[in-house]
Amino acid sequence: MNRQELKYDLQDLYGRETSIQRYIRLTVGENAGIGALIWHELLLGLCGGLHGALGLGVRNRLYSYFFKGFDRKAFIGRHATLRCPRQIRLASGVIVDDFVQLIATSRVPEAIILGEESFVRSFAMINAGPPDGFVHIGHHSGVGQGALLYGNGGLTIGNHVLIAGQSALVASSHIYDRPDVPIVDQGYSAKGIRIEDNVWIGAGAKILDGVTIGEGAIVGSNAVVTESVRPGDRVGGIPACSLTGSQELT
C-alpha cells in the first residue's frame, strides 16, 4: 500500500512553549488552562490509586461522568496514566489494566479509541503522538503486557487482533538525510501502520512505519517487520520474511 509520507519537526511546532504550557499540552491537551490542569490532576490523583472493587467502581463512575468518551461499562485499573483523557474513547467492555499508559497527546479529537471488549494489559503504553497522531483499535482486540504502540503517523488496528507482550508498533521514524546535522534536530517522518482483522502478532515483534499487516496474518515472536505482509501469510525473522509450512512460528 502506498502511503503519503508526512514530515514534522516538534521543535519547530512547540519550541516556543513555556515549561508550564508544555506540561499542560502534554497532560490535559492543547489550549487548556491552569484551571483544567488543577481539576484534571485532582480527579486522577484522588481516584487513580484506589484499591480493589471500591477503586474500580469509583473510577468507572467518575471517569465515565467527566470524560464523555468513556463508556460506563469500561473499566480502568489502578495507577493508569491518562493523558488528555477527553481525546480518549473507551467502548463498552474495555478493560485497561493496572499501570497502563494511555497518552492521547495529539491535535486529533479522538486520538485513542478502544473498541468493544478490547483489553490492554499492565505496563503497556499507547501513545497517539504529536502533532496529529492517533491509535484506533477495533473490537475484541488485545494488547499484551508491556507492549508499546506509537501512532504518530496513524496506527489503525482492526477487530479480533492479538498483540502479544513486549511488542512494539512504531508509526514514525527519524529523518537522517544530513550527516552535518544531529539526527535529533532533523525532525521526523511518518507513513502510518495498518493492522487488519484477525491478526496475531507474537511476543516481542517489531512493526515499523509504513507497514500493513493483512487480514489473518501471523507475525512470529521477535520478528522485525519492515515490509507489508499479505493477508493470511506467516512471517518471521529479522527482517521478517514469509515462512514455509515446515517452519513453526513461536
C-alpha positions in Angstrom: 0.0 0.0 0.0 1.4 3.4 -1.0 1.2 6.0 1.8 1.8 9.7 1.8 4.9 10.4 3.9 4.4 13.2 6.4 7.3 15.2 7.8 7.2 17.2 11.0 9.5 19.0 13.4 8.3 19.1 17.0 10.9 21.7 18.0 9.5 24.0 15.2 5.9 23.4 16.3 6.3 23.6 20.1 9.8 25.0 20.7 8.5 28.4 21.9 6.3 26.9 24.7 7.0 27.7 28.3 7.5 24.8 30.6 4.0 25.1 32.1 2.4 25.4 28.6 4.2 22.2 27.5 3.1 20.4 30.7 -0.5 21.4 30.2 -0.5 20.4 26.5 1.0 17.0 27.3 -1.2 16.4 30.3 -4.6 17.9 29.5 -4.5 19.0 25.9 -3.7 21.9 23.6 -5.4 25.2 24.5 -6.2 24.1 28.1 -5.6 26.4 31.0 -4.3 26.2 34.6 -7.8 25.5 35.9 -8.3 22.5 33.7 -4.9 21.2 34.8 -5.7 21.5 38.5 -9.1 19.8 38.0 -7.6 17.0 35.9 -4.8 16.3 38.4 -7.2 16.4 41.4 -9.6 13.9 39.8 -7.0 11.5 38.7 -4.9 11.9 41.8 -7.9 11.0 44.1 -9.2 8.1 42.0 -6.1 6.6 40.3 -4.6 4.7 43.2 -7.7 3.3 44.9 -7.6 -0.4 45.5 -10.0 -3.2 44.9 -13.6 -3.2 43.8 -14.1 0.2 45.5 -11.5 1.8 43.4 -12.7 0.1 40.2 -16.2 1.3 40.9 -15.2 4.9 41.7 -13.1 5.2 38.6 -15.8 3.6 36.5 -18.5 6.0 37.7 -16.5 9.3 37.9 -14.4 8.8 34.7 -17.4 8.0 32.6 -19.2 11.1 34.0 -16.4 13.6 33.5 -14.8 12.1 30.3 -17.7 11.7 27.9 -15.7 9.2 25.7 -15.6 6.6 28.5 -18.4 4.2 28.4 -19.9 3.3 31.8 -19.0 -0.3 31.2 -15.4 0.4 30.5 -13.0 -0.4 33.4 -9.7 1.3 34.4 -7.2 -0.3 36.7 -5.1 1.3 39.4 -2.4 3.8 38.5 -3.3 4.0 34.9 -1.8 7.1 33.3 -4.5 9.1 31.3 -3.0 12.0 29.3 -5.5 14.2 27.5 -8.4 11.9 28.5 -11.0 14.0 26.7 -9.4 12.7 23.5 -9.8 9.0 24.5 -12.8 6.8 23.6 -13.3 3.6 25.5 -16.2 1.4 24.4 -18.4 -0.9 26.4 -16.5 -3.8 28.0 -13.0 -2.3 27.5 -10.5 -3.3 30.2 -7.5 -1.1 30.9 -5.2 -3.0 33.4 -3.1 -1.5 36.2 -0.2 0.7 35.3 -1.2 1.1 31.6 -0.3 4.4 29.9 -2.9 6.0 27.5 -1.3 9.1 26.1 -3.6 11.0 23.8 -1.4 14.0 23.2 -2.4 15.0 19.7 -4.4 17.5 17.8 -6.8 14.7 16.7 -10.1 14.9 18.7 -10.3 11.1 19.0 -6.6 10.3 19.4 -7.1 6.9 21.1 -10.0 4.6 20.5 -10.5 1.2 22.1 -13.4 -0.8 20.6 -15.9 -3.0 22.5 -14.5 -5.8 24.6 -10.9 -4.9 23.9 -8.2 -5.0 26.6 -4.8 -3.6 27.4 -2.6 -5.5 29.8 -0.5 -4.0 32.5 2.5 -1.8 31.7 1.6 -1.4 28.1 1.8 2.1 26.6 -0.5 3.5 23.8 0.8 6.9 22.7 -1.1 8.7 19.9 1.9 11.0 19.3 2.0 14.7 18.4 1.2 16.6 16.3 -1.6 14.6 14.6 -1.1 11.0 15.5 -3.8 8.5 16.6 -4.2 4.9 17.7 -7.6 3.3 16.8 -8.2 -0.2 17.9 -11.3 -2.3 16.9 -13.5 -4.6 19.0 -12.4 -7.8 20.7 -8.7 -7.0 20.3 -5.9 -7.3 22.9 -2.7 -5.5 23.7 -0.3 -7.6 25.8 1.7 -6.8 28.8 4.5 -4.2 28.2 3.6 -3.6 24.6 4.4 -0.2 23.0 2.2 1.4 20.4 3.2 4.7 18.8 0.7 6.4 16.5 2.5 9.5 15.2 1.7 8.7 11.5 -1.6 6.9 12.4 -1.9 3.4 13.8 -5.1 1.5 12.8 -5.7 -1.9 14.4 -8.7 -4.0 13.3 -11.1 -6.4 15.1 -10.0 -9.6 16.8 -6.3 -8.7 16.7 -3.9 -10.1 19.3 -0.7 -8.1 20.0 1.5 -10.1 22.4 3.5 -8.7 25.2 6.7 -6.7 24.6 5.8 -6.0 21.0 6.4 -2.5 19.6 4.5 -0.9 16.7 6.1 2.4 15.8 4.3 4.6 13.2 7.1 7.1 12.6 10.9 7.4 12.1 13.7 9.9 12.5 14.9 11.8 9.5 18.6 11.3 9.0 19.4 12.7 5.5 22.0 15.3 6.6 25.2 14.0 8.2 26.2 17.5 9.2 23.1 17.9 11.4 22.4 15.8 14.5 19.6 13.3 13.9 17.7 14.7 16.9 17.5 18.0 15.1 16.3 16.8 11.7 12.7 16.1 12.6 10.5 13.0 11.9 8.8 11.2 9.1 5.6 9.2 9.3 3.6 7.0 7.0 1.4 5.1 9.4 0.7 1.4 10.2 -2.4 -0.6 9.5 -3.2 -4.0 11.1 -6.2 -5.7 9.6 -8.7 -8.0 11.3 -7.8 -11.4 12.9 -4.0 -10.8 13.0 -1.7 -12.3 15.6 1.5 -10.5 16.4 3.8 -12.7 18.5 5.7 -11.7 21.6 8.5 -9.2 21.1 7.7 -8.5 17.5 8.5 -5.1 16.0 6.3 -3.5 13.3 7.9 -0.5 11.6 6.4 2.6 9.9 4.7 2.2 6.6 3.7 -1.4 7.1 0.3 -3.1 6.5 -0.4 -6.5 8.1 -3.1 -8.2 6.0 -6.1 -9.9 7.4 -5.5 -13.3 9.1 -1.7 -12.9 9.0 0.6 -14.1 11.8 3.9 -12.4 12.8 6.3 -14.7 14.7 7.8 -13.8 18.0 10.7 -11.3 17.9 10.2 -10.7 14.2 11.1 -7.3 12.7 8.6 -6.4 10.0 9.9 -3.8 7.6 7.6 -4.5 4.6 3.9 -5.2 4.3 2.5 -8.7 4.9 -0.1 -10.3 2.7 -3.4 -11.5 4.1 -3.1 -14.9 5.6 0.7 -15.0 5.4 3.0 -16.2 8.2 6.2 -14.3 8.6 9.2 -14.4 11.0 12.8 -13.5 11.3 14.9 -10.3 11.1 13.9 -8.8 8.7 10.7 -10.7 8.6 10.0 -12.9 5.6 7.4 -15.5 4.6 7.8 -18.9 6.3 7.3 -22.3 4.6 4.9 -24.9 6.1 7.9 -26.7 7.7 8.9 -23.7 9.8 7.0 -23.3 13.0 6.0 -19.9 14.4 6.5 -19.3 18.1 
